[in-house]
């Protein structure tokens, strides 16, 4: 089935099932406009809400967005606290929409070092929406790809020590079950804004065969039209997964 958005025709039978977004460029957007960095994050927060809302028309089943990385702890405390407040604001403001539209919210990351009130807010809403299956909004928060893999290895070692699994059973599929949310599928399309050509420790295991689409647009200027352009580009690619 085909559908048109902004004059762009999309084959809905070929759209990705899981899109990951690295929302980059908030600070540079603010700097170019002579604003403080938090203004870029505020605008980026609104853009995220717009994309999530627009996705209800498109129907991507899983949408992952990089909200806070483990490397972001190296930023100024004021900026970190502001990012925390935005994450809490998004979850609480969007809660009604999640419940009304049966959208599942998952928090993909670690609780380590996070304020308890933020942990309670995020993971309580995750629990509240865990049975919904219209589509999944996956907040990649306090996350590092290498840390996720190391955490998975530690769990495997514990299970081997406790005779829960045999080391001979361990393969890629089995190891995937030790990651943070094993039920979330691999990323089909990875979108990165601001023109940077790197994946920044984002969902390392799940982006192994992701198609990558980069735009020079800073995240605060990203639009639903560009979202569609990325999806259109994806539908025209041939995915071979190492085959001829």
N, C-alpha and C positions, 0 to 999 in steps of 0.2 A: 504494500500500500504506500502511495506517495502523498506527501503533504507539502504545502508551500509556506515558507516563512520569509518575510522580507524579500519576496521575489526569488527566493532560492528554493528549488525543489529538492526534497529529501526523500529517499527511499527508506521508510520506517522499518522495513524488514532487514535493513543492513546497518542500522545504527548500533553504536557500541552499547554493551550492557553495563559497563562500568567506566566512568570518566573520573580521572584524578586531576585536580587543579592545584598548581603551585601559584598562589596569588602573590606575585612579586611586583615591587615598584611603588608601594605606598609612600615610603619615605622620600624617594626621588620625585614623585609626583608633587608632594608637599613642598619640597625644596624649590622646584621649578616655579612654583606659584608664590614663593616667599612666605610659606606657612610653616607652622610647627609640625613635627612629624605626626603627632597624634591626629591632626586634621586629615592626613592621608589615610590613617587607619579608620577614622570615622567614615570617610567617603567609601573606602574599600568594604566596610561592613555593609553599607547600603547596597553596593553593587552585588555582594554575595546574596543578600536577601532577594534582589531582583532576579538573579540567575536561578536561585532555588525556586522562586515562584514561577518563572518562565518554564522551568523544566517540567512542570505539571502538564504543559501543552506538548512537550516533546516526548517525554516518557522514558528517559534514561533511568534504568532500574536502580543503579547505585551511583551516587555522586559523592566523591571524596574531596575534601578541601583541606589544605595544609594551613591550620590555624596558628600553631605554635610548635616550633621544633625544640629539641633538647639543646641545640646550639643557640637558640634565642635567649637562653639564660645569661648569655654574655652581654646582653644589651643593658642600657641603663635601667635601674630599678623602677623609675617613674614610667618608662615605656612598657616594661613587663607588666606592671600593675594595670596599666591602661588596656593592654591586650587581654588580660584576665577579665577585666570588667566588660569588655566587648563580648567575650565568649559567654559569660554569664548572661549578658543582656540578650544575645541571640537566642540562647536556649530558653530563657523565660518568656521572651516576647513571642517566640515562634511556637511555644508549647501548644497553644490553642489550635494553631494551624496543623501541627503534627497530629493531634488527637482527632480533629475533625476530618482530616484527609487520610487517616490511617497510614501516616508516614513514620517509618522507624528511624530513630536517632541512635547512632552508635558512636561511642567515644573510643577512638583508636589511638591508644597511647598509654602512658604510665601515670599513676597517681603520685609518684615520687615528687616531693618538694612542693606540691600544690597546696594552696590554702584549703582548709577543711570545708569552708562554706562553698567554695567553688567545686570541690569534689562532690559534695552532697548534691548541689544543683545539677551538675552534668550527669552524674551516674544515676541519680534518681529518675531523671527524665528518660534516660536510656532504659531503665528497668520498666518504666511506665509504658513505653512504646515497643517493647521487645517482641510482641506478637504480631505487630503490623507488617504487612507485606506489599503494600502498593508500590512503594519504593523506599530505598534506604538513603538517608542523609548521614554520611560518615564524616564526623569531625576528627581530623587527625591532629591530636592535641597533646602537647608535651611528649612528642614522638621523635625517635631517631631510628632509622632503618637498621643500623648496625646493632643498636641496643635491643631491638625487637628480636633479631636473630640470636644474639647472645642469651637473652632471656629464654628463648626457645631451647637452646642447647642445654641450659641449666635444667630445664624441666625434663628433657630427654634423659640426662644423666641421672636425675633423681629416680625416674621411672625404671631405668635399667638397674640401678642399685637396689630398688625395692621389688625387683622381679616382675614389674608390671608389663614390660615389653622385653623382647629379645633384640639384641643389637642387629641381628640379621633381618629383622622386620623393618628396619629403618630405611626408608627411601624418600623421595621428594614428597609424595602424597602424604606419607605418615608424618614427616617433619612439619608439613603445612598445618597439621592439626595442633601443633604446639605454638602457633603464632597467636597474636592478640585476638583476632576475630577470624578464625579459620573458615567460617561460613561465607565470608565476603569473598567474591571471586577475584581473579586476577584483573588488573587494570587493562582495559582495551585501548583507551586513548588517554594520553597524558598531555594536558594543556599547561603551558607555562607562559606567563606574561612578562613583560619588560625586556624581552630579547635575550635574556641570559640562557646560555646553552649548557645547562647542567641540571642534574636531578636532585641535588641537595639533600641526599640521605632520605628521600621520600619513598616509602613503601617499597624498599629495595627488592624484596622477594616477589612482590606482586606486579612490579613493572618490568619483569624480565623480558617479556615480549610485547610490551606496550608500543603502540604507534605514538610518535611524539609530534606535537604541533606547537610551534613557538610563534608568538606575536611580539612585536616591539612595543605594543600598547601597554602602558602601566595599568596595573589592576584597577585603580579608581576610574579609569576611562574605558574599561572593558564593558562590552554591551552584549545583550542577547543576540544581536546580529552576528557578532564575531564568534559567539558560542556556536551558532548555526554554521558559520563558515568552517569552523574546525570539524564539526560533525560531517559536513558535506565532503570535506577533504578525506576524512577517514573512510567514508562509504565508497570512495573511488580508489582506495588502495587495495592491493592484493596481499593478503597476510599468508605467509608461507611457513612460519614457525620452523625455519631451518630446512624445510623441504625444497625441492626443485620447483 
